[in-house]
């Protein structure tokens, strides 16, 4: 057949190739590619199945894991011996069985080992980020993984897990599978299985557990250390409520029964002080083991012989524990815990490495350094002054310390006195409340919250009827509060020239064969200009040299801020040198008041003791002044308090403001290494910030940028 055709003029021309030829070629290529993908997938699937362990296969002998400090010194060995007492299914309360099924695998009695609905539900949850109570893995899959497989998060392991689950379902009844599972899973505190868990947490046998206790235990395996009621009772109680809700949802109990169980008071077995103090840095070790278990599973920690290299410096840790011994023992609470309690966290601001961590007195497992959300009081004020600097103001900006009212709230200074015209530097050094509130009202409530959040404070509440978008926030009156770890990390941004580095506890994890499972490197993010970081640091140096924090003076360049709440329930000192940042908190766990102790007193003294020892081998260097930055304390234009509260500044104006803050000053302040030769002036008492009970915002707030 000819490939010629005749055009309109009668000329013969070559016929172009038919489009159908390209379609056929594309179809052939697609089929070949599909066959290759399917072939590779089948090969991978076959290899995964052929290399998976059999149900009767031998399991490698368990090996203890080791935890090391930053210098390679062994901190502790996590022994592989298990606290496990198997118990038959007829000795496990039906409420406990139902609680686990409702919380972990609602279709356990319907599926054949894997649950396509559950997988799709988990996938959809990940896509929409809504979250569900049940995960994608069934109880049978979890049994297969925990009993026979590693905790590697790989496609190969998931395939093996699915095939083993199908085999288990063929070989065992549902009751047998549930019995194996409930005797296999890890509950934290070294307890494997429901019988050991019942003894560890409640001091009773599994068959004696009531509904409230069953729901509490059923919530723990999702994250054994985090949801352990001995570590974090608040989180454990919230998880217990979720389990009870799931039991109602799937008709195991009614709403009234769930409500009654949630109100049931639980009594826990407390770990003895002797046990808690056997290990160096016990709170940090608990923190690290939680991270490992959450990522690799309990079996990896207790059986796989991991070598875990951490960021802790045992010399600094010893200095921290010695400093915290300054805490007085006023009383012992009903749980046998000495009160008041305290926490100290120290971080290298350049690497994010946690160098020391004390989460309490060492006779319980609630890590206050990481888990305690407490009101920061005036320790939150630096975020306000940072926002002011980033908005174009400077330390010499004048603000009127005079009476003012916002709706039904009239903020007052700690001594109920007013000082008239003061600079921002003076207001921050002396922790004056009224100027701080006026400043916040001028720049807007969202800017300080924005910077606090960007610098690492994750506990801020920005939505809902009760939130932090109000003027009380400027004095540390927050809905939830802050943790010592996060506020130390946030101040570290100032020490690190405006760059945030995520806190890190683990440097490297190596398995028993020498394979590196993870190697952490600092995760840096520029948050604020180095100019603003330096200027605010210079202002905070005045807190230590001249203001409310003189008890913290360690004779070398350092900056910091005191914090005291209006009811004297919380007292803080957070401060830093160019190479180390530390936060100190003291207060009662529940009911109790510090009777006039402020952040400039005991917390500052504890900080002084720790930092003096921790930095003793470090060279005394000054904070790096960015090029072109000069700081003037000469009073400049007064803050315009009558300006429109809701005025918005576009990005170009914001850049101009930053340039004004950087270049609008004339002379240096003169702080330097020679400051250590001057004796510190008498301490000014750090009185509490007079915060109201979270008033509503004065205007409709704009969204945080």
ZIFENTA-V832259 format. One record per backbone hydrogen bond with DSSP energy under -1.0 kcal/mol. CO is the residue of the C=O (numbers start at 1). NH is the residue of the N-H. If there is no record, write none. Layout:
# ZIFENTA-V832259
CO;NH / CO;NH
This chain:
# ZIFENTA-V832259
3;15 / 5;13 / 7;10 / 11;7 / 13;5 / 18;21 / 19;23 / 20;24 / 21;25 / 22;26 / 23;27 / 24;28 / 25;29 / 26;30 / 27;31 / 28;32 / 29;33 / 30;34 / 31;35 / 32;36 / 33;37 / 34;38 / 35;39 / 36;40 / 37;41 / 38;42 / 39;43 / 40;44 / 41;45 / 42;46 / 43;47 / 44;48 / 45;49 / 46;50 / 47;51 / 54;57 / 63;305 / 65;78 / 66;308 / 67;75 / 67;76 / 68;310 / 69;72 / 73;69 / 76;67 / 78;65 / 82;84 / 83;192 / 88;91 / 89;92 / 93;97 / 94;98 / 95;99 / 96;100 / 97;101 / 98;102 / 99;103 / 100;104 / 101;105 / 105;108 / 107;110 / 107;111 / 115;119 / 116;120 / 117;121 / 118;122 / 119;123 / 120;124 / 121;125 / 122;126 / 123;127 / 124;128 / 125;129 / 138;142 / 139;143 / 140;144 / 141;145 / 142;146 / 143;147 / 144;148 / 145;149 / 152;154 / 154;158 / 155;159 / 156;160 / 157;161 / 158;162 / 159;163 / 160;164 / 161;165 / 162;166 / 163;167 / 164;168 / 165;169 / 166;170 / 167;171 / 168;172 / 173;177 / 174;178 / 175;179 / 176;180 / 177;181 / 178;182 / 179;183 / 181;184 / 181;185 / 182;194 / 185;193 / 188;191 / 190;83 / 191;187 / 193;197 / 194;198 / 195;199 / 196;200 / 197;201 / 198;202 / 198;204 / 199;203 / 201;269 / 205;208 / 206;209 / 210;214 / 211;215 / 212;216 / 213;217 / 214;218 / 215;219 / 217;220 / 220;223 / 223;227 / 228;231 / 228;232 / 232;236 / 233;237 / 234;238 / 235;239 / 236;240 / 237;241 / 238;242 / 239;243 / 240;244 / 241;245 / 242;246 / 243;247 / 244;248 / 245;249 / 246;250 / 247;252 / 247;253 / 248;251 / 254;258 / 255;259 / 256;260 / 257;261 / 258;262 / 259;263 / 272;276 / 273;277 / 275;278 / 281;285 / 282;286 / 283;287 / 284;288 / 285;289 / 286;290 / 287;291 / 288;292 / 289;293 / 290;294 / 291;295 / 292;296 / 293;297 / 297;301 / 298;302 / 299;303 / 303;63 / 306;66 / 307;510 / 308;68 / 309;507 / 309;508 / 312;70 / 313;317 / 314;318 / 315;319 / 316;320 / 317;321 / 318;322 / 319;323 / 320;324 / 323;326 / 324;327 / 331;339 / 333;336 / 337;333 / 339;330 / 339;331 / 341;587 / 343;585 / 344;358 / 345;583 / 346;355 / 346;356 / 347;581 / 348;352 / 352;504 / 353;348 / 355;313 / 356;346 / 358;344 / 359;368 / 366;368 / 367;370 / 367;371 / 369;485 / 374;482 / 376;379 / 377;380 / 378;381 / 380;383 / 381;384 / 381;385 / 382;386 / 383;387 / 384;388 / 385;389 / 386;390 / 388;393 / 389;392 / 394;397 / 395;425 / 396;636 / 397;424 / 398;639 / 399;422 / 400;402 / 401;420 / 406;409 / 409;406 / 413;416 / 420;401 / 422;399 / 423;427 / 424;428 / 425;429 / 426;430 / 427;432 / 428;431 / 429;548 / 433;437 / 434;438 / 435;439 / 436;440 / 437;441 / 438;442 / 439;443 / 440;444 / 445;449 / 446;450 / 447;451 / 448;452 / 449;453 / 450;454 / 451;455 / 452;457 / 453;456 / 461;468 / 468;470 / 470;473 / 471;474 / 472;475 / 472;477 / 473;476 / 476;478 / 482;374 / 483;487 / 484;488 / 485;489 / 486;490 / 487;491 / 488;492 / 490;493 / 491;495 / 492;496 / 493;498 / 494;497 / 496;499 / 498;527 / 498;528 / 500;525 / 504;354 / 505;311 / 507;520 / 508;309 / 509;517 / 509;518 / 510;307 / 511;514 / 515;511 / 518;509 / 523;502 / 525;500 / 529;533 / 530;534 / 531;535 / 532;536 / 533;537 / 534;538 / 535;539 / 536;540 / 537;541 / 540;560 / 541;545 / 542;546 / 542;547 / 543;549 / 547;684 / 549;552 / 550;553 / 559;576 / 561;574 / 563;572 / 564;689 / 565;568 / 568;594 / 570;565 / 571;586 / 572;563 / 573;584 / 574;561 / 575;582 / 576;559 / 580;577 / 581;347 / 582;575 / 583;345 / 584;573 / 585;343 / 586;571 / 587;341 / 594;597 / 598;601 / 601;605 / 602;606 / 603;607 / 604;608 / 605;609 / 606;610 / 607;611 / 608;612 / 609;613 / 610;614 / 611;615 / 615;618 / 619;621 / 626;629 / 637;398 / 639;641 / 640;643 / 644;647 / 650;654 / 651;655 / 652;656 / 653;657 / 654;658 / 655;659 / 656;660 / 657;661 / 658;662 / 659;663 / 660;664 / 672;675 / 673;676 / 674;677 / 675;678 / 685;687 / 689;691 / 692;694
